[in-house]
Structure formats: structure tokens, C-alpha cells
């Protein structure tokens, strides 16, 4: 069974800036290809994304219609994990984080998603 984790994150300096974030790890990037070599699917990655979307739907369904997160406030992080640990995230930008999900300059305030 695939697992994902959902967090409701709130900006320290702006309490109205809250987001629903789903995280999932991909441990196997086995690809399915056609006989001529064309890529058909990445089943584990697709399953991880589907699991994140299910987690988001479940979290959203537990909120009232007026309190649901708008789509621009929902983030999905899916990353491959190597045998020795996390793969490196791109340096700089909004996606830069260490292995604990902390960004340079501090980490967001996490509350379990409802």
C-alpha cells in the first residue's frame, strides 16, 4: 500500500497564508516501455501521485465547503528516494529544502491536516 502524508502549513509572518501539502516518496522508478523503446508508464510514480491526490481529497472532504483550500493553495511533493537516502533537491528557489523539508531561513509551522 502506498502512503502519503498531508500537512496544513501556515506561514509564520502571515497566518492567512495556509496551504495543504501532500508528500510522497518513490522508491522504485521502474519504467514500462513499448517494444520500440517508447516510455509508456512509470507505475510507482503514478501510484504515488494518485495516493497524494487521494489524501488531498480526503482532507478536503473533512472541511466545510467554505473552508476548503482553493486549488492554488494545494501542493504535491513526490520525490524519488535512493538506496542511501533522499535524492538531492534543486538548489535555490521555492523547492530547496533539506532532508527534513526545512527551507533555508526556517521551516513552516506544521499542523496535521484535518
C-alpha positions in Angstrom: 0.0 0.0 0.0 1.3 3.4 -0.9 1.4 6.1 1.7 1.5 9.9 1.6 1.5 12.5 4.3 -0.6 15.6 4.4 0.2 18.8 6.3 -1.6 22.1 6.7 1.3 24.6 6.7 0.9 28.2 7.9 3.4 31.0 7.2 4.9 32.4 10.4 4.6 36.0 9.3 1.2 35.7 7.6 -1.4 33.4 9.3 -3.8 33.8 6.4 -1.2 32.1 4.1 -2.0 28.5 4.8 -1.6 25.6 2.4 -2.4 21.9 2.2 0.8 19.9 1.2 0.9 16.2 0.4 4.3 14.4 0.4 5.1 11.0 -1.0 8.3 9.1 -1.7 9.0 7.0 -4.8 11.3 4.0 -4.0 11.2 2.3 -7.4 11.3 4.2 -10.8 10.9 1.1 -12.9 9.6 2.1 -16.3 7.3 0.4 -18.7 8.3 0.7 -22.3 6.8 -0.3 -25.7 8.7 -2.8 -27.8 10.2 0.2 -29.8 11.5 1.8 -26.6 8.9 4.5 -26.1 8.1 5.2 -22.5 4.6 4.0 -21.6 4.4 4.5 -17.8 6.1 4.9 -14.5 3.7 2.9 -12.4 5.2 3.6 -9.0 5.4 7.3 -9.6 1.8 7.3 -10.9 0.7 5.4 -7.8 2.4 7.9 -5.6 0.7 10.9 -7.3 -2.6 9.1 -7.1 -2.1 8.5 -3.4 -1.3 12.1 -2.8 -4.4 13.2 -4.6 -6.5 10.7 -2.5 -5.0 12.2 0.7 -5.9 15.7 -0.5 -9.4 14.7 -1.4 -9.9 13.1 2.0 -8.6 16.2 3.8 -10.7 18.5 1.7 -13.9 16.4 2.3 -13.5 16.8 6.0 -13.7 20.6 5.7 -16.8 22.6 5.1 -17.2 23.9 1.6 -16.4 27.5 2.8 -13.2 26.3 4.5 -11.8 24.1 1.7 -8.4 25.0 0.3 -8.5 26.7 -3.1 -6.6 24.8 -5.7 -3.8 27.4 -5.8 -3.1 26.6 -2.1 -2.6 22.9 -2.6 0.9 21.5 -3.2 2.0 17.9 -4.0 5.7 16.9 -3.5 6.6 13.5 -4.9 10.3 12.6 -4.9 12.4 9.6 -5.6 14.4 8.0 -2.7 17.8 6.4 -3.5 19.1 3.4 -1.6 21.2 5.6 0.6 18.7 8.3 1.3 16.9 11.2 -0.3 17.8 12.4 -3.7 19.1 16.0 -3.8 16.5 18.7 -4.4 17.3 21.5 -6.8 19.3 24.3 -5.2 17.6 27.6 -4.6 14.1 28.6 -5.4 10.9 27.5 -3.7 11.7 23.9 -3.9 15.0 24.0 -2.0 14.8 22.0 1.2 16.9 19.7 3.4 16.1 16.1 4.1 13.6 17.2 6.8 11.7 19.5 4.5 13.1 22.7 6.0 13.9 25.6 3.8 16.8 28.0 4.2 15.8 30.6 6.8 13.5 28.3 8.8 10.8 25.8 8.3 7.0 26.3 8.1 4.7 25.8 11.0 3.1 22.3 10.5 -0.3 21.2 11.8 -1.7 17.8 10.9 -4.3 18.2 8.1 -7.9 17.7 9.3 
